[in-house]
Amino acid sequence: MPLNPNTAAVALPGLPDARSRRLRWLGPALGLLLALGALYILTAVYLAGETLLAGALLATLALAGWVYGSQRLYAWRYLFPGVAAVVIFVVFPILYTVSMSFSNASSRHLLTFERATRYFLDETYAGEGRSLQSSLRAEGGGYRLRLQDEEAGTAYETGPLPLDRDTPAKAKAVPASGEPAGEALPLKDVIRLQPALKALTVQMPDDSELRSTGLRSFGPVAHLYRQDAQGRLVNQQDGSLLTPNMRSGFYEAADGSAVQPGFQVGIGWAHYARIFTDEAFREPFLRIFGWTVTFAALTVLFAASLGMLLAVLLTWEALRFRAVYQTLLFLPYAVPGFISILVFKGLFNNNFGEINLILDALFGIKPAWFSDPLLAKSMLLIVNTWLGYPYMMVICMGLIKAIPADLYEASAVAGAGPLTNFFRITLPLVLKPLTPLLIAAFAFNFNNFVLISLLTNGRPDFLDTRIPAGTTDILVSYTYRMAFEDSGQNFGLAAAISTVIFAMVALLSWINLRAARVTKEAS
């Protein structure tokens, strides 16, 4: 008898249907897959040498398992993703930067001690014996390497090698039986597979090892260095020694010369001491710090003042076409900032910029905006004010709209004018809620790298410093130049400067917040 379609989907009590059973196992199955994927990523990060990052990921994974596996922490299941994101993307980068500031990390010291040691131990040189001619043949999705000793008339072959997918570290060769099957690969394919062949070591029947010595040859090789009981590296060709120096981060020869590559070592507070005690470094650092504070403070002052002024004008009820003015004045904020910066860079061009063409036509002057330090700083403030005032204008308009109209009506009855209304009513009531945004704007402009990099790149440079630094550099752009444009690319020193910048911004923000709180309590 056919089932009633209205009752066919109803499950009898105590007899769960197949769909509910599948759904019951769906959650644990997905959790297991995610855990396996996370463990795979964790293993890959650890094998890549990033121990600190692997530890952070392991701790996060363990906490995730604890939170989502315990009924007592049920409420934390909704908070954990956000907390984990903050730890991984905010806290961990800060800790990583701080830890790097205590090391000698630079372009000359990129590897860990273990990886630098392995680099030397993997170096080889041509050993005694003659080279064998080599040829490659495709076979069953892999490649078979054939080695021919033409003088002795013998040949050897390896098993199938998956050179396209995974390069084996070592392959055994056995005496070849008969003529090779198939045609040898053309030279263009051999060149394509050359990186894999370079990494391949062939073990011969007599336990000797051969490595690639050319496009069509394999020859005997020997390791250039071996490590003795004291951790020194012994050159097996000439017997010379390389001794690791854990202070300089180099292996050093007997005459004290450093041998590349270097390795990272801890140097304590040396970078911080250099920042505050090295005269060659301290003088530009202090000047740049002073300009950074001035730049951030003046930018906030000018942008907030202009935004407040325009907001007051645009909230005037008698102003005609207010919507049109609001749209036009908000446009600078709608255009991407980097485009506006590049447009202004063209406008301020010394020879062909429209600003200098107008000034030359009116007053006969062509200011050197990019060459004169004072004019370059003024240009930065002008452009940054242009980029920042629309945000302040919109915020102030909203705050002014929230002020009760009764206050202005009472002020009008008392005979007060517009200035009195502004300084006695508008400004005090707007400034309190605006203070946190001003502090945030100060912190943002303290690290406004994009403006400096695109408009002046920190130039014009100081002429009395040995370290590359510019008169319009702020601390973050100075750090960038130190880390990536200096010939040494001193990442550890840049990390120390970044840590100092972070501490300064945090301290200044805390002082501003305290001052705002004291002002609020006093009022």
N, C-alpha and C positions, 0 to 999 in steps of 0.2 A: 504494500500500500504506500503511495507517495507521501512524503513528509510535508506537513504544513510549513510553508516558508517562513511564517511568523514565529514558529517554535523550534525550527531545526537548529538554530544557532545557540539555543539555550543549553548550557551544560548542567547535567544533573549534580545535585549536591554530593560532595565527597568523591567525585570522579572528574578531576581536572582534565581538560582536553589537551590534545597534542600541542596546540599553539601556546598555551600557558606554560607547558613544560619547556618548550623551546625558549620562551622569553625568560624563564627562570635561570636558564644557563647562559643567556646572552651576556648579562652583566659580568659574571666571572670570566667568561671567555674573552671579552673585550679587555678587561683588566689584565688578564694574563698576557694578551698580545701586546698591550701597551708596556707592561713591565719588561717583556723580552726585548722590545724595541729600545726602551730606555737603557737596558743593560748592554745592548749592542753599542749604542752611542757612547755610553760610559766607558766601555772597553776601548773603543776607538780613540776617544779623547786621552785616556791614560797611556795607550801605546804611542800616541803622538808626542808624549813627553809633557803634557799639560797636567801635572799632578794636582795643582791647586784647584783648577777648574773641575777635574774629575772628582776631587773630594767634595766640592760644593754640590755637584750633581748627585753624588751618592747620598749626601745628607738630605738633599731635597727629595730624592726617591724614597729614602727610608721614612721620612716624615709623611710623605704622601701615603705610603702603605699603612702607616700607623693611624693617620687621620681617617682614611676611608675604610679601614678595617675594624675600627673600634666604635661601638655604639655610644660610648660615653662622650666621644668627640664629634657627635653628629652635627652640631651647630657649626663646627669649624670647617665642615666640608664646603660650605659656601664662601668662607673667607680665605681658605687655603690657596686657591689659584692666584688671588690678588697679592697675598703675602709672599708666595713663592716668586711671583714676577718681580716684586720689589727687591727681594733678596738677590735674585739672579741678575737682574738688569740694572740695579742701582747699587746695592750694598757690595756685591761681588766686584764690579768694576772699580769701586772706590778702594776696596781692600787690595785688589790686584795692583792698582796704581801706587798705593802706599808701599806695598812690598817691593815693587820694582825700584822705588826711589832709594832703597837701601842696597841696591846692587850696581854693578858697573855695566849694565846692559847698554850696548851701543852697536853700531854697524860692525865693529871689530870683535864684539863679544855677544854673539847671538846664540850660540849653542850652550847646552849644559856641559858640565865637566865630562860626564859619561859619554855624551855624543861626540864631543871633540876628541876624546880618547879613541872611540870607535872609528872616527874618521882617519886618524893616523894608522891604526892597526889594520885598516882595510886597504891602505896604499900598497901597491905591488910594483914589482920591477921584473924585467925579462930575466928568466932564469936560464940555466945551462940547458942546451939541447936545441934541436932544430924545430922550426915551425911546421905544422901540417896544413895542407890545403883543405879548405872546408867548403861544403856545399849544403844547401837546404832543399828539402823536398816536402811538399805538402802531403799529409797522410791522415785520413780519418779525422778531420777537424783540427789537427795539430801539425807539427812539423818534425821531421826527422833530420838530425844533423849527421852528416857523413864527413869523416876526417880521413885524408889520404896521405900516406907517407910514400911519396913517389920514389925516393931512393931505395927504400927497403921493399917497395912493392906491396905494402900491407894497407889495409883500410879498416876503419872502426866506425861504428854507428851507435847512436843513442836511441832510446825509446822515443815515442811520440812526445813532443814538448808543446804545451799550450801557450806559445809565446804571445799570441794576440790577447789572451785573457789574463794569464797569471804567469809571471816569470819565475821558474824554479830557481832556487839558489844554487843547486848542484845537480848534475846529471851524470850517470854512469855510462861509459862507452864500452862496448864489447866488440870483438873481432867481427867484421862484416862477412856474411856468407853470400858470395856471389855478387853479381852486378846489381847496382841500385835500380830500384823500380821507379819509373817515371822520370820526368825531366826536372833538372835543377831550376830553382826559382830564378827569375831574371834579377839583374842587379838592382833595379828600382825597388823590388820587394825586399831584397836584402837590406838596402839602406833604410827602408821603413821599419824593419825589425831590428835595426842595429842597437837601439837602447836596451832591448831585451837581451840581445846577444852579449852586449858588454857586461851585463850583470850575471851572466851564466858562467859557472865553473864546471868544466868537464873532468871527471875522474877517470883516468885510464886504467887498464887492467893491472899495471904495475904500481898503482896507487899514486902516480904522479898526477899533477893537476895542470890543466891547460885552460887558458882564457883567450878571449878574442884579442888578436894583435893587428887585425886589419879586416877589410870587408870580406876577404876570402881566405883568411888564415887564422889558426889557433896555435898558440905557442906556450911553452912552459913558463909559469910565473911563480914568484915567491913573494911573501909578505915583506915589505920594506922594514917594518918595525915589529919588535916583540916587547912585551912588558916584563920587567924583572920583578923581583920580590919587593923592592922598594917603591914600586909604582912608576919607575922611570921607563922611558922608551929607548930601546937599544936599536940603532940602525944596523941592520944585518949586512950591509954592504961595506961600510967603513968603520963600524964599531962605535960611532959617536953616540952621545947620550942626549936625550931631551928630558929636562926635569920640570915637572909642573910647579909653577909659582902661584900659590893660592892667594896672593895679595894682588899681583898684577893681572891675573886671569889669562896667562899665556904659558905654553910650554917654551922653555928657554934652552938655548944651546949652551955649550961650555963657556963661550965668550960673553954670555948674558944677553944675546940678541933674541928677540921674541920671534916665535914661529907661528904663522897663521894656520888655522883659525884659532881665535881666542875663545874663552869660555867665561860664563857668568860666575862671579863670586860675590859674596857679601862684603860691603865696604862700610857698613855702619852709617854714621851720620856725616860722612865726608861731603856728600852733595849739599846738605843743608849748611854745613860749615862754609862751603865755598860760596853759597848764595849770600851769606851775611858777613863773611870775613875777607874774601878775595876782593881786593880793590878793583881789579880789572873787571870783575863781574858785578860787584856791589853797586858801583856808580851808575851804570845804565839801568840796573834793576830798580834802584830807588827812584830814578827819574821816570822810568816807565810806570812804576807803581803810582807815583804822584799824578801822572797824566791819566792813568786808568781811572782813578777815583774822580778826577776832575771831569773827564769825559762822561762817565756814567752819571755823575750828579748834575752836570749842566744839561745833558740830554733829557733827563727826567724833568728838570726845572723848565726848560724851554718847551718841551712837548706838552707837559701838563698845563703850563700857563696858556699856551696857544689853544690847546684843546678846551680849557675852561672858558676862555674868552669867546671862542666860536660857539660853544654850547650855550652860553648866556645869550648871545645874539640870536641863535636859532630857536631859542625857547620864547622869544619875544612874540607875543600874540599878534601884534600889529604888523609884523614883517611879512611882506608879500612874497610869494613864490618860495616859501620856506622849504618845501619838499624838494624843489630843484636844487637849492643851495646845499641841502643835506646830502643829496646824491652826489653832487659834484665834489664836495669836500670829503666825502668818504672814499672816492675813487682811489686815492693813493694807497689805501689799505687793501683795496680789492686786487690791485696789481701785485703779482709776486715780487717780493722784495729784491731778489737778485736782478730782475729785469730793470727795476727802477734805479738800482745802484749803477748798472752798466750804462743806462741812459744818462744819468748825471755825470758819469765819467766822461762821456762824450761832450756833454754841455759845458763842462769845466775845462775842456782841452785848451792848453795855453795858446795854440796857434789857430785852431779851426773851430773851437767851441762857440756856440751861440752867445754864451754869457760874455766872453771876452770880446766878441764882435760888437755886441751892444755897448759894452763899456768903452771900447775904443771909439765907437762912433759918437758917443755922448761926451766922454771926458778925455779921450785920447790916451787911455791907459789899458794895459794888458797884464793883469796880475798873474804872477807865476804860481798858480794854485798848487801844483805838484812839486815845486822846487823849494818854495819858502816854507819853513816849518810852521810859522804862525798861520799863514794862509791855508796850508794843508789841514791843520787842526780846525780852523774855522769852517772849511769845506765839509769836513766830517760832521761837525755839529749841525750845519745847515741841512745836509742830506738826512741825517738821523732824525732831526726834528720833523722833517717832511714825512718820513716813514712812520713816526710814532704819534703824531698829533691826532690822526683820525680815531685811533683806539681810545685815547683819552677823551676826545670830544664825545664819542658815543657813550662812554661810561658816565661822563659828567651830565650829559643830557638826561640819562635815566635817573641819576641821583637828584637832579634839579626837579624833575617831574614828581619825585616822591616827597618833596617838601610841601607841607600843607599850605594852601593858598591863603588861609586865615592870617598867617604871619605877615604876608605882604599887604593884605588889606588893612591890618592894624597899623603897619608901618606907614601906609599911605594916609591913614587918618591922622597919624602923628606928624605928617608933613615931611617925612624922610624922602630923600632923593635916591636915584639909582645906585650911586656909590655906597651910600649908607646901607641900602638893602643888600648889596653884594658883600660888603665886609662884615656886616652884623648878622646877616641871616644866611645868605647863600654859601659863602666860603666856610664858615664854621660847621654847617650841617653837611656839606659835601666832603670836607677834608677828612673827617673821621672815618667814614667808610672807604674813602679813597686811599688812605694811608697804606693798607696792606698791598694794594695794587702798585703804589709808588715804590714800595720796598722791592716787590717782585720785578718791576721794571728796572730798578737800579741793579739788581742782581743779574738780570738778563744782559743789560748793556755793559756790565763789568766784564762779561765774557762774549761780547758781540764780535765773534771772529769773522763772520761773513762780510760785514761792512768794511772792516779794515783790509781784509784780504782782497776783495774785489775792487775797492776804490783806490787805495794807496799802497797796499801790500807792506805797510809799515814805513814806507819811505817818505821823505828823504832820510837817509841813514845818518847816524852819528859819525863824526869824523875822528873822534878822539877815543874810540873804544876798539879793543882787539876782538871782541865778540860781536857777531853780526846783530845789530839792533838799530831800530829806526825811531825817529822823533814822533811818529804817529802810531808806533806799536803800542798795543795794550798787552797786558800780561799774557793773555791766551795766544795772541799772534806771535809774541816773543817766544813763548814756549814752542809753538809750532816751528818757527824758524830754527830754534835750537835743536829740535828733534829730527827735522826732516830736510832742512836746507843747509845746515852747517856741514862741513866736510866730514866731521866725525859722527854725525847723527847720534848724539848722546841721549839715548832714551831714558837712562836712569836719572840724569840731571833734569830732563824735561818732566819726568814723573815727580821729582822733588818740587819743581816749580809749580806743577799742577796741584800738588798737595798743599803747598803754601797758599795758592790762590783759593782753593776750597776752604781752607781755614779762615782766610781773610773775609771771604764772602759770607761765611757762616757767622763770623764775629760781627761784621757790620750789620747783617740782617738782624741779629739778636739785639744789638744796641738800638737799632731803629725801632724794633718792636717794643723794647723796654721803654724807650722814649715816648712812643705813641701811647703805651699803657699808662705811663706816669701823667702824660698830658690829659688823657681821658679821665683819670681819677681826680686830677686837680680841678677839672672843669665840672 
